């Protein structure tokens, strides 16, 4: 959410941002609602002032004022409801160096690392490797869980747990406070993170939210989180920090759920696009300064890059263009990892600077050195998302004899160097 004063003073710029981000929103209509809203507030305050000045003998006039006040209050409520809905749709202003483009075709590669592996034997994709080595069972996954269901088995389980341990220990060493976050969320958390109202179709709603301690059914809707970013942000909702407290650095682990309705027909096989997965995510709150928050974005992106370099996986960094970055983002990067079966890079990490677009929704502020209250800037980035990251690990580390080498950095967590780790299968 943007400051309405900023929208009033920069309406042409906001219209341009809507166009470049592909968002249909009538800014002039929003501003007309804002004017009506302010006019009605002014009128109601004037009537309240008159009401206070009237004596007891002026009862008829007092009744007329009370009736007028009720009418204004009813009209104001209607206008404010529409105004608030539209305010949630106003996009953040992208950075000056953001590429301009209508969709992913406008994204720009800015960096590559690692040597793409060359194989002197016919390679297998992670689906075949998972089947041959009894690491992944998609057939039973679909039988038990439905479309996009899966079971991880044997060493794949240990591989994923090792990745989690490596990621959270690395982030703890970098000064990030660790959390395991809730997966059941109230609606305000998803409005606050910007996943509602746009993107609501990709979030699961719980049909039976349960009962309260007194036995009454919970009436407030509950939803399954699609990322630990949402509960991490909401944890600090309504908080006012001291400037000396900043930056706030938190890393969260969470199971995640996405209906993937918005990506119907894409990547329907394998581990790339799933309904349920797990992620280690980190967020930062910093001062309300674009230069400082952009610097934090670069640092957070490097954390993702370091994870992939630890694993020895080739990757590239993509700067996301205006039409592909989403409403709330000032600047965004995707990190894509080489996946041999696709003969291309696939997205495994995403980093975004949201400035104060989320913190305004969640009322997260700080008091600066001059005593002024400002909204923090909020940033988020993937540390590691699983099991998608297993795709490049299994495929890049496959061997001619059908086995898979374990990345060196994970061997200390797993206790073995190759998969299968023994001739005995579970």
C-alpha positions in Angstrom: 0.0 0.0 0.0 1.2 3.5 -0.9 0.7 6.7 1.0 -2.4 8.4 -0.4 -0.5 11.8 -0.2 2.2 10.4 -2.5 -0.4 9.1 -4.9 -2.1 12.6 -5.0 1.2 14.3 -5.7 2.5 11.7 -8.2 -0.7 10.5 -10.0 0.9 10.5 -13.5 3.8 8.4 -12.2 1.4 5.9 -10.6 -0.5 5.7 -13.8 2.7 4.9 -15.7 3.6 2.2 -13.1 0.2 0.6 -13.5 0.7 0.5 -17.3 4.3 -0.9 -17.1 3.2 -3.5 -14.5 0.2 -4.5 -16.5 -2.3 -3.5 -13.7 -5.7 -2.2 -14.7 -6.6 0.5 -12.1 -8.4 3.8 -12.5 -6.2 6.2 -10.5 -8.4 9.2 -11.3 -11.4 7.4 -9.8 -9.4 6.4 -6.7 -8.5 10.1 -6.3 -12.1 11.2 -6.7 -13.1 8.8 -3.9 -10.3 10.2 -1.8 -11.7 13.7 -2.4 -15.3 12.7 -1.5 -14.0 10.9 1.6 -12.1 14.0 2.8 -15.0 16.2 2.1 -17.4 14.0 4.0 -15.0 13.8 6.9 -14.7 17.6 6.9 -18.5 17.9 6.9 -19.0 15.4 9.7 -16.4 17.3 11.8 -18.3 20.6 11.1 -21.6 19.1 12.2 -20.1 17.7 15.3 -18.7 21.2 16.2 -22.2 22.7 15.6 -23.7 20.0 17.8 -21.5 20.9 20.7 -22.3 24.6 20.5 -26.1 24.1 20.6 -28.0 24.8 23.8 -30.8 22.6 25.2 -33.5 24.9 23.9 -32.4 24.2 20.2 -33.6 20.6 20.2 -35.1 20.6 16.7 -31.9 22.0 15.2 -29.9 19.4 17.1 -32.1 16.6 15.7 -31.7 17.9 12.2 -27.9 17.9 12.7 -28.0 14.4 14.1 -30.0 13.2 11.1 -27.5 14.9 8.7 -24.6 13.3 10.6 -26.1 9.8 10.2 -26.6 10.3 6.5 -23.0 11.5 6.1 -21.7 8.6 8.2 -23.6 6.0 6.1 -22.2 7.6 2.8 -18.7 7.8 4.2 -18.7 4.2 5.2 -19.7 3.1 1.7 -17.0 5.3 0.1 -14.3 4.3 2.5 -15.0 0.6 1.8 -14.5 1.1 -1.9 -11.5 3.4 -1.3 -9.7 0.9 0.9 -10.3 -1.9 -1.6 -8.7 0.2 -4.4 -5.8 1.3 -2.2 -4.8 -2.3 -1.8 -4.5 -2.6 -5.6 -2.2 0.4 -6.1 1.3 -0.9 -7.1 4.6 0.0 -5.7 6.9 2.2 -7.8 9.7 0.2 -9.4 13.3 1.2 -9.2 14.9 3.3 -11.9 17.1 0.4 -13.0 14.2 -2.1 -13.3 14.0 -3.4 -16.9 10.8 -2.4 -18.6 8.9 -5.2 -20.3 5.4 -6.8 -20.5 6.3 -10.2 -19.1 9.2 -12.6 -18.5 10.5 -11.9 -22.0 11.7 -8.5 -20.6 13.7 -10.0 -17.8 17.5 -9.4 -17.9 20.3 -11.9 -17.1 22.9 -10.0 -15.0 25.3 -12.8 -13.7 26.3 -16.4 -14.1 28.3 -18.7 -11.9 29.6 -22.3 -12.3 30.3 -24.6 -15.2 27.4 -26.4 -16.8 28.1 -30.1 -16.4 28.8 -32.1 -19.6 28.0 -35.8 -19.5 29.6 -38.6 -21.6 26.5 -40.8 -21.1 22.8 -40.5 -21.7 21.4 -38.5 -18.7 18.3 -39.3 -16.7 15.9 -36.7 -15.4 15.1 -36.5 -11.6 11.9 -38.4 -12.2 13.7 -41.4 -13.6 16.5 -41.2 -11.1 14.0 -41.0 -8.3 12.2 -44.1 -9.6 15.4 -46.1 -10.3 17.0 -45.4 -6.9 13.7 -45.5 -4.9 14.0 -41.8 -3.9 10.7 -40.4 -5.1 7.3 -42.0 -5.6 5.0 -39.9 -7.8 2.5 -42.7 -8.5 1.7 -43.3 -4.8 1.8 -39.6 -4.2 -1.0 -39.0 -6.7 -2.9 -42.0 -5.3 -2.7 -40.6 -1.7 -2.6 -36.8 -2.3 -3.9 -36.2 -5.7 -2.5 -34.2 -8.6 1.1 -33.1 -8.0 1.4 -35.4 -5.0 4.7 -37.1 -4.1 6.6 -39.1 -1.5 10.2 -38.5 -0.8 12.0 -41.7 0.3 15.2 -43.1 1.7 18.3 -40.9 1.0 16.1 -38.1 -0.5 14.6 -37.6 2.9 18.0 -37.2 4.5 19.1 -35.0 1.6 16.2 -32.6 2.2 16.8 -32.5 5.9 20.5 -31.9 5.4 19.6 -29.0 3.1 17.4 -27.5 5.8 20.1 -27.9 8.5 22.7 -26.3 6.3 20.5 -23.4 5.4 19.4 -22.5 8.9 22.8 -22.8 10.4 24.2 -20.6 7.7 21.6 -17.9 8.3 22.1 -18.1 12.1 25.8 -17.6 11.6 24.9 -14.4 9.6 23.0 -13.0 12.5 19.4 -14.0 11.5 17.1 -15.0 14.3 15.5 -18.4 13.6 11.8 -19.2 13.7 9.5 -22.1 12.7 6.4 -20.3 11.6 2.6 -21.2 11.7 1.1 -22.6 8.5 -2.5 -21.7 9.4 -3.0 -17.9 9.0 -5.7 -15.3 9.5 -6.8 -13.2 6.5 -5.1 -10.0 7.7 -1.7 -11.7 7.4 -2.2 -12.3 3.7 -3.6 -8.9 3.0 -0.6 -7.5 4.9 2.0 -9.4 2.8 0.1 -8.5 -0.4 -1.0 -12.1 -1.3 -4.6 -10.8 -1.0 -6.6 -9.6 -2.8 -4.6 -10.3 -5.9 -3.3 -13.9 -5.9 -6.0 -15.2 -3.6 -6.7 -18.0 -6.1 -3.4 -19.6 -5.3 -4.0 -19.7 -1.5 -5.8 -22.7 0.1 -8.6 -21.8 2.5 -9.4 -24.2 5.3 -12.9 -25.6 5.1 -13.2 -26.5 8.8 -11.2 -24.0 10.9 -12.2 -25.8 14.1 -13.6 -24.7 17.5 -12.7 -22.2 20.2 -12.1 -23.1 23.8 -15.7 -22.5 24.7 -16.9 -25.0 22.0 -18.1 -22.4 19.5 -17.0 -22.8 15.9 -14.3 -20.4 14.7 -16.0 -17.9 12.3 -12.9 -16.1 11.1 -11.5 -17.8 8.0 -8.1 -19.5 8.1 -5.7 -20.1 5.2 -2.6 -22.2 4.5 0.5 -20.1 4.0 2.3 -20.2 0.7 5.6 -18.9 2.2 7.1 -18.2 5.6 7.4 -14.6 4.5 3.7 -14.0 5.4 3.8 -15.2 9.1 7.2 -13.6 9.6 5.9 -10.2 8.5 2.7 -10.6 10.5 4.7 -11.5 13.7 5.8 -7.9 13.8 2.4 -6.3 12.9 1.5 -3.3 15.0 5.2 -2.9 16.2 7.1 0.3 16.4 10.9 -0.2 16.7 13.6 2.2 17.7 15.9 3.2 14.9 18.7 1.6 16.8 16.9 -1.7 16.6 17.2 -1.8 12.9 17.9 -3.8 10.8 15.7 -6.6 12.0 16.9 -9.9 10.5 14.8 -13.1 10.8 14.9 -16.5 9.0 11.9 -18.8 9.1 11.3 -22.4 8.2 7.8 -23.5 7.1 5.8 -26.1 5.2 4.1 -24.2 2.3 1.0 -24.8 0.2 -0.1 -23.3 -3.1 -3.0 -24.3 -5.3 -1.0 -23.3 -8.4 -4.2 -22.4 -10.2 -2.5 -19.4 -11.8 0.0 -21.8 -13.4 -2.4 -24.3 -14.8 -0.8 -26.7 -17.3 2.8 -25.7 -16.4 5.4 -28.2 -15.2 2.9 -30.9 -14.4 5.5 -33.6 -14.0 8.2 -34.0 -11.4 9.2 -31.8 -8.4 9.3 -28.4 -10.1 5.8 -27.1 -9.3 3.9 -28.7 -6.4 1.0 -28.1 -4.1 3.0 -28.6 -0.9 6.7 -28.1 -0.2 9.0 -26.6 2.4 11.1 -23.5 2.4 13.7 -21.6 4.4 13.0 -17.9 3.9 14.6 -14.8 5.3 13.3 -11.2 5.8 14.8 -7.9 6.7 13.3 -4.7 8.1 15.5 -1.6 7.6 15.2 2.2 7.6 12.8 3.9 5.2 15.4 4.7 2.6 15.5 3.3 -1.0 19.3 3.3 -1.2 19.6 1.3 2.1 16.9 -1.2 1.3 18.4 -1.8 -2.2 21.7 -2.5 -0.6 20.0 -5.1 1.7 18.4 -6.6 -1.4 21.9 -7.2 -2.9 23.1 -8.8 0.4 20.1 -11.1 0.6 20.5 -12.2 -3.0 24.1 -13.1 -2.2 22.8 -15.4 0.6 20.9 -17.4 -2.1 23.9 -17.4 -4.4 26.2 -18.6 -1.6 23.8 -21.6 -0.9 24.1 -22.6 -4.6 27.8 -22.2 -4.6 28.1 -24.3 -1.4 26.2 -27.0 -3.3 28.4 -26.5 -6.4 25.4 -25.9 -8.6 25.7 -23.6 -11.7 23.2 -20.7 -11.6 22.4 -17.4 -13.1 20.8 -14.2 -11.7 17.9 -12.6 -13.4 16.7 -9.0 -12.8 12.9 -9.1 -13.1 11.2 -6.6 -15.4 8.2 -4.3 -14.6 5.6 -6.6 -16.1 6.7 -9.7 -14.3 7.6 -8.5 -10.9 4.2 -8.1 -9.1 2.4 -5.2 -7.7 4.2 -4.7 -4.4 7.8 -4.8 -5.6 10.3 -2.0 -6.1 13.0 -4.3 -7.3 13.2 -8.1 -7.8 15.7 -10.8 -8.7 15.2 -14.5 -9.5 18.1 -16.9 -9.1 17.9 -19.8 -11.5 19.8 -23.1 -11.2 20.9 -25.3 -14.0 18.7 -28.4 -14.5 20.2 -30.8 -17.1 16.9 -32.5 -18.1 15.4 -29.1 -19.0 18.7 -28.1 -20.7 18.1 -24.7 -19.1 18.0 -22.9 -15.8 15.0 -23.1 -13.6 14.0 -20.7 -10.8 15.0 -21.8 -7.3 15.2 -18.5 -5.4 13.5 -15.1 -5.5 14.5 -11.8 -3.7 12.4 -8.7 -3.5 12.5 -5.2 -2.1 9.0 -4.2 -1.0 9.9 -0.8 0.6 7.0 0.2 2.9 4.3 -1.3 0.7 3.8 -4.2 3.2 4.7 -2.4 6.4 1.9 0.2 5.8 -0.6 -2.7 5.6 0.7 -4.3 8.7 1.5 -1.1 10.6 5.2 -1.9 11.2 7.1 1.3 12.0 10.1 2.8 13.7 11.0 6.1 15.5 14.0 7.8 13.9 16.7 9.8 15.6 14.6 13.0 15.2 11.6 11.4 16.9 9.6 11.0 13.6 7.6 7.8 13.1 8.2 6.1 9.8 7.3 2.8 8.2 10.1 0.3 7.8 11.2 -1.1 4.5 10.6 -4.8 4.2 12.6 -7.3 2.1 12.3 -11.0 1.5 14.4 -13.7 -0.1 14.5 -17.5 -0.5 17.3 -19.3 1.3 16.3 -22.7 -0.1 13.1 -24.2 -1.4 12.5 -28.0 -1.3 12.1 -30.3 -2.9 12.6 -28.2 -6.1 16.3 -27.8 -5.3 16.6 -31.6 -5.4 16.1 -31.4 -9.2 19.5 -29.9 -10.0 21.2 -31.8 -7.2 20.1 -35.2 -8.4 20.5 -34.4 -12.1 23.9 -32.5 -11.9 25.5 -35.1 -9.6 24.3 -38.2 -11.4 27.0 -40.7 -12.5 27.5 -43.1 -15.4 27.0 -46.1 -13.1 23.5 -44.9 -12.1 24.5 -43.6 -8.7 24.4 -40.0 -7.5 27.2 -38.1 -5.7 26.2 -36.1 -2.6 27.5 -32.5 -2.6 30.4 -32.2 -0.3 28.8 -29.6 1.9 26.0 -32.0 2.8 28.0 -35.1 3.5 28.6 -34.1 7.1 24.9 -34.0 7.7 24.1 -37.2 5.9 27.0 -39.5 6.8 27.4 -40.9 3.2 29.0 -39.6 0.0 26.8 -41.3 -2.7 23.3 -42.5 -3.4 22.4 -45.3 -2.9 24.3 -45.2 0.4 24.2 -49.0 0.6 22.9 -52.0 -1.3 20.0 -52.3 1.1 16.9 -50.4 0.2 14.0 -49.6 2.6 
